[in-house]
Amino acid sequence: MGVHAKEIFAQQPNRLFIRFLVITESRCRLIQFDRAGVVYSPLINYHDDPDTLIHLVVGLSSIPEVDLGLDDTVRWNAPEGRKTHGAIMMFDEKTEKYTKYRMRNLDPFFKRDELFGRATRMWDVADADGQKLLVKDAWIGTRNTPEHLSLKKAVDLLGVQQLVDHEDRTGTEFGEIDYLRPLPEKGDFYDFENRIFQRIITVRYGEPINSFKTEAEVLAALRDAIAAHERLLNAGILHCDISQGNILLGGSNAPEGIRGILIDLDVAMEIMYDKNPIDPRTVGTRSSQSQLLLRGQGLPYRPAHDYLDDLESFFWILIHIIFDHIEHSQKWAKGFIALCNSTDNLDSGGVKRAFLDGNLLDSQIPGCWTQECKDMVIAFHGFMGSIAIQKERIIGTMTEEWDPAPMHELHAQMADHYGEILEMIDEALGAPGSNRALPLA
């Protein structure tokens, strides 16, 4: 039945929950699948209790789609049984009216297919004036900061995704798992993570950074995304999930500052590493997570995720771009990249730490990159290797408590850290020949 539920969620992207009635020759059971898991009723002998069966059948035959688990703010026109066009409606609590956003495609261009969890859906839409926008739906855990709150702090920050509208269904009948499930009977207990449906609408930007065509294009995007990350940090928000998919190209004619756009603040959080220097919270994308977060997972005194971890994530994105998206003859790189992406934390973290500890030679970098770019990659490698050593001197083995004062002193150099990295990339951007097409893999 779980397989069928997963397929229903996949084929009906506006599905919020699913209810099944399972009937045998003498008993029945109601089963609900939602984004927090599965809940089901006791077995009911409908020969002894026919009224309950009748109530269940009538309830599951409800005419209003919302009662059946469908989000009726996502609508399609299908005059002959085939979808022709659709729209997503946003309710404005102030005006008590709906704003209509026309779908540019009938299906979401991105969706997570896991049965339980965030169940993220992203749609291409346009407003009444034809502006291209993005709608993102997700079920957010109550321990996470809602993305719209982080985006509100990023309003007018150059290079950061900009919020247009949002909807938070906290406390609504079909917007929170708590409201979809019955209260446990006295003395009973069942454990699940409450989730809340959130919808945001943002400006629609370009393709992910790994869609680059030239050296200048990708380095400019990386540079502006790092600068945007610093602006976001100064606004009190740490991104926490720097990855190739979360940096978008600004377009061929984009001015400096928006040649790369930093998006996806759904696991971003208020800066706390200065107040709570030891924190087991782990989020991010494995291929670009910092080696320290990976190697320290599960250890009692692992340092909290900080901006230096995010800067290291930018470095791993650069390494993937340099070695994994172009044709080259550096055979060692394939195995290295595979280990970086390993699902084993110690494998991924260990190979990254070893890479930072070794020498990166000019001859190891594919020849299609300019000399200025090679110099920048080597300098960035040296910078992150130095940070790794400095942190290790402070935290030791992460099995014993350590003094946070030296870590605060390291963080006090934040402006210098960003300035050093941006200067490296700026020097590489001036390289002759950086606008030529690269031999993409």
Secondary structure, 3 states (H helix, E strand, C coil): CHHHHHHHHHHCCCECCEEEEEECCCEEEEEEEECCEEEECCCEECCCCHHHHHHHHHHHCCCCHHHHCECCCEEEECCCCCCCEEEEEEEECCCCEEEEEEECCCCCCEECCCCCCCCCEEEEEECCCCCEEEEEEEEEECCCCCHHHHHHHCCCCCCECCEEEEEECCCCCCCEHHHHCCCCCCCCCCCCCCEEEEEEEEECCCCEHHHCCEHHHHHHHHHHHHHHHHHHHHCCEECCCCCHHHEEECCCCCCCCCCEEECCCCCCEECCCCCCCECCCCCCCHHHCCHHHHHCCCCCCCECCCHHHHHHHHHHHHHHHHHHCECCCCCHHHHHHHHHCCCCHHHHHHHHHHHHHCCCCHHHCCCCCCHHHHHHHHHHHHHHHHHHHHHHHHHCCCCCCCCCHHHHHHHCCHHHHHHHHHHHHHHHHCCCCCCCECCEC
